[in-house]
Amino acid sequence: MKKFVIILLIGTIVSLSVSAQKEFEGTIKFSWKIVGEGSDMIDAMMPSASYYLVRNKDVLFKMEGGMMTAMIGDILYLNKSKLSYMIRKGEKIAYKIEQEVTTDKNVKPTVIKVDEILKILGYDCQKYKVITKSGGVETVQYIWTTNAFKFPGMVKNKATRNSNLKIEGVDGLPLKLITSAGPMNIIMTATLMNKSVPDKSNFVLPKDYEIKIFDASKIMGF
């Protein structure tokens, strides 16, 4: 169960990069809710909210609340190097998440445009159903996007391999996502969008942090 939740969580938090028009810069806050069979047992693990800070294609992901916040820390994506880092402030360690050497080119999501528009934060958002099958496991996402912006694309690595990057047929910046895998659903809904560009200090690795290679089996305990 723990491994399932962590994989689902990481796949969800990096799933905002889809194709559209003007690239977003600023801060987006999402509320989190988990529902379905078994959700009560892991509710304390999940964050209550998350933030995406974006500046010139660099992305910082932060969470608040829940045990996962301490386990995962912040995730920083640096566009120039095309690398992601899992930053644990308490340990002063930045785990480098290296780019995948190979990808499964046969895994292509099925995208269905749904006849539904939902207004979120004043934006009309188009609904899509995205079905992905990999290793015999089917994952379903419902995504509501505004075509006013797009999220910067990120190179696939071990943090983003489960994410939906540049999905053909899906346009815009997601402001609501429902990710289903197994008996549970993770619901992320945008509650704040600030278009002020975050300070560049948010996107710099601290000089006194030790850099280590990310290894999920050692870090997450599975």
C-alpha positions in Angstrom: 0.0 0.0 0.0 2.8 2.4 0.9 4.6 1.9 -2.4 1.4 2.3 -4.3 0.6 5.6 -2.7 4.1 7.0 -3.2 4.1 6.1 -6.9 0.6 7.5 -7.4 1.6 10.7 -5.5 4.8 11.3 -7.5 2.9 10.6 -10.7 0.2 13.1 -9.7 2.4 16.0 -8.5 4.3 16.2 -11.8 1.4 15.7 -14.1 0.7 19.4 -14.9 2.9 19.7 -18.0 0.6 19.6 -21.1 0.6 21.5 -24.4 -1.0 24.9 -24.8 -0.2 28.5 -25.5 1.3 31.1 -23.2 3.7 29.6 -20.6 2.7 30.2 -17.0 4.9 32.0 -14.6 3.9 32.5 -11.0 2.4 30.4 -8.2 -0.5 27.9 -8.2 -1.9 26.4 -5.0 -3.9 23.2 -5.1 -6.0 21.6 -2.4 -5.8 17.9 -2.0 -8.4 15.3 -1.1 -8.2 11.5 -1.3 -11.4 9.4 -1.5 -12.4 5.8 -2.0 -11.8 2.4 -0.4 -8.9 2.5 2.0 -8.5 6.3 1.9 -9.2 6.6 5.6 -6.1 4.5 6.4 -3.7 6.7 4.5 -5.4 10.1 4.8 -2.8 11.2 7.4 0.0 10.5 4.9 -1.3 12.8 2.2 -0.7 16.5 1.9 -3.6 18.9 2.4 -2.2 21.4 -0.2 0.6 21.8 -2.7 2.2 24.7 -4.5 3.8 25.0 -8.0 6.2 27.9 -8.3 7.3 28.6 -11.9 10.0 31.0 -13.1 11.5 30.9 -16.6 10.7 27.2 -17.1 12.1 26.2 -13.7 9.6 24.6 -11.4 9.5 24.2 -7.6 6.9 21.9 -6.1 6.1 22.2 -2.4 3.6 20.4 -0.1 2.1 21.2 3.3 0.6 18.8 5.8 0.7 15.0 5.9 3.6 12.6 6.4 4.4 12.6 2.7 5.6 16.2 3.0 8.4 15.1 5.4 9.2 12.0 3.3 9.4 13.6 -0.1 10.4 17.2 0.7 10.4 19.7 -2.1 10.9 18.8 -5.7 13.0 21.3 -7.9 13.1 21.0 -11.7 15.9 23.1 -13.3 15.2 23.6 -17.0 18.9 24.4 -18.0 20.2 21.1 -16.7 17.0 19.1 -17.4 17.4 17.6 -13.9 15.1 17.2 -10.9 16.1 17.3 -7.3 14.3 16.0 -4.2 15.2 18.5 -1.5 15.1 17.5 2.2 15.8 20.6 4.2 15.9 18.8 7.6 18.8 16.6 6.3 20.4 19.3 4.1 20.4 16.8 1.3 19.4 17.3 -2.4 18.7 13.9 -4.2 19.5 14.2 -7.9 16.9 12.4 -10.0 18.7 11.5 -13.2 17.1 11.4 -16.6 15.7 8.0 -17.8 17.9 6.4 -20.5 15.0 4.5 -22.0 11.3 5.1 -22.2 8.4 2.9 -23.3 7.4 4.4 -26.6 4.4 2.0 -26.9 2.7 3.5 -23.9 0.5 6.2 -25.3 -2.5 7.6 -23.4 -6.0 7.6 -24.8 -7.4 11.2 -24.6 -11.1 11.8 -24.7 -12.5 15.3 -24.8 -15.6 15.4 -22.5 -18.5 17.7 -23.2 -18.1 19.7 -19.9 -16.8 23.1 -19.0 -16.1 23.9 -15.3 -15.3 27.4 -14.1 -12.3 27.5 -11.8 -10.7 30.7 -10.4 -12.6 32.6 -13.1 -11.3 30.5 -16.0 -13.5 28.2 -18.2 -11.8 24.8 -18.0 -12.4 22.0 -20.6 -12.7 18.5 -19.2 -10.6 15.6 -20.6 -10.4 11.9 -19.7 -7.0 10.4 -20.0 -6.4 6.6 -19.9 -2.9 5.2 -19.6 -2.0 1.5 -19.6 1.4 0.4 -18.6 2.5 -3.0 -17.2 -1.0 -4.3 -17.2 -2.1 -1.4 -14.9 -4.7 1.1 -16.1 -4.6 4.6 -14.8 -7.4 7.1 -15.4 -7.2 10.8 -15.0 -9.9 13.5 -15.4 -8.3 16.9 -16.1 -9.9 20.3 -16.4 -7.7 22.8 -18.2 -7.8 26.5 -19.1 -6.3 27.3 -22.5 -5.1 30.7 -21.2 -1.7 29.2 -20.2 0.5 26.2 -20.6 2.8 24.6 -18.0 6.5 24.3 -18.9 7.5 21.0 -20.3 9.9 18.8 -18.2 12.3 16.1 -19.4 11.2 12.7 -18.3 13.2 11.2 -15.4 12.5 8.9 -12.5 10.3 11.6 -10.9 8.3 12.4 -14.0 8.0 9.0 -15.8 4.5 8.5 -14.5 3.4 12.0 -15.4 1.4 13.1 -18.5 3.9 15.4 -20.3 2.8 16.9 -23.6 -0.4 14.9 -24.0 -1.6 15.0 -27.6 -5.2 16.1 -27.6 -5.0 17.9 -24.3 -4.5 21.7 -24.3 -4.1 24.1 -21.5 -3.1 24.5 -17.9 -4.8 22.0 -15.6 -6.7 23.6 -12.7 -8.3 20.4 -11.5 -7.1 16.8 -11.6 -8.7 13.5 -10.4 -6.2 10.7 -10.6 -7.6 7.1 -10.2 -5.5 4.0 -9.7 -6.9 1.1 -7.9 -9.6 1.8 -5.3 -8.6 5.4 -4.5 -8.9 8.8 -6.2 -6.6 11.8 -5.6 -8.4 15.1 -6.2 -6.3 18.3 -6.8 -8.2 21.6 -7.2 -6.6 24.9 -7.8 -7.5 27.4 -5.1 -5.1 30.2 -5.9 -3.3 31.5 -9.0 -0.7 34.3 -8.5 0.9 35.5 -11.7 3.7 37.4 -9.9 7.0 35.8 -10.9 8.6 34.0 -7.8 12.0 35.2 -6.6 14.9 33.4 -8.2 16.2 32.3 -4.8 13.5 29.6 -4.8 15.2 27.9 -7.8 18.8 27.6 -6.5 20.3 24.6 -4.8 21.7 25.5 -1.3 25.5 25.5 -1.5 25.8 23.7 1.9 23.6 20.8 0.9 25.0 17.4 0.1 24.1 16.1 -3.4 23.2 12.4 -3.6 21.7 10.2 -6.3 18.0 9.4 -5.9 17.3 5.8 -5.1 13.6 5.1 -4.2 14.4 1.7 -2.7 16.7 3.2 -0.1 15.0 6.6 0.5 11.4 5.4 0.6 12.1 2.1 2.2 10.7 -0.2 -0.6 
